[in-house]
Amino acid sequence: MDYLQNNYNQVKARISHAEKRFHRSPASVSLLAVSKTKPIEMVNALAETGQKAFGENYLQEALEKIAQRPDLEWHFIGPIQSNKTKPIAEHFDWVESVDRLKIAQRLSDQRPSVKPALNILLQVNISQEDSKSGFLPDEVLLVAQQISKLPGLVIRGLMAIPKAETEFEQQRSAFKQMQTLFKQLQSELDSDQIDTLSMGMSADLEAAIAEGSTQVRIGTDLFGARL
Ligand SMILES: *Cc1c(COP(=O)(O)O)cnc(C)c1O
């Protein structure tokens, strides 16, 4: 799968180019490879290039992949139904799409005590779209205080999927609001573990990096279009 190696090199080059252009430290932006709908062979091929962190949206599909590659780092990034929290709490390393207090409580209760606390990001509906899940920008700081007390979880930061825009400056403005919220979260929660601002996908990773993203989530430009 030579084209995968090629795509990977191109995405890595885009990330490091954006880091330079926007005066970010080298290697301050990590890559989450979004492998949803793609076969385990593609995950294996990308893992061979050195990629360790993979993102999945669909639980059943993800559990099959995790069983085959428990050595990789798995992030759940899709909508969460409350009756599906147990396998998520048991099998993932990170959950980036926590969007309700109740979901956080269930994940905390169901996290196996033999595992480290589950890393979570609070998803923010930054463009306030009815079609998207996530906390509203003006509620996320308060709910973060409550979630930070749950013993099975550790809040690592925020995640967002802004409204799709084609103009760079318009893409940038939603990411800028996220950066402001992220800084508020860092100062309000007495924790030095708030280190992850997950934003930027194939079409807008440069604008996200310009506004402080620490993790871009890339599917299409790594693995090709999804059917
Ligand atoms: C599918 C998905 C991505 C990847 O999007 P691409 O445009 O294919 O890079 C990133 N984040 C989330 C939450 C997704 O569901």
The ligand as a Gaussian input file, in Angstrom:
#p B3LYP/6-31G(d) Opt

LIG

0 1
 C      -14.708000      11.357000      10.125000
 C      -14.178000      12.266000      11.163000
 C      -12.937000      12.926000      10.985000
 C      -12.100000      12.798000       9.734000
 O      -12.601000      13.618000       8.739000
 P      -11.897000      13.725000       7.298000
 O      -12.563000      14.897000       6.668000
 O      -12.151000      12.443000       6.575000
 O      -10.432000      13.982000       7.515000
 C      -12.489000      13.717000      12.023000
 N      -13.199000      13.866000      13.174000
 C      -14.381000      13.265000      13.364000
 C      -15.108000      13.463000      14.658000
 C      -14.913000      12.453000      12.362000
 O      -16.108000      11.871000      12.570000

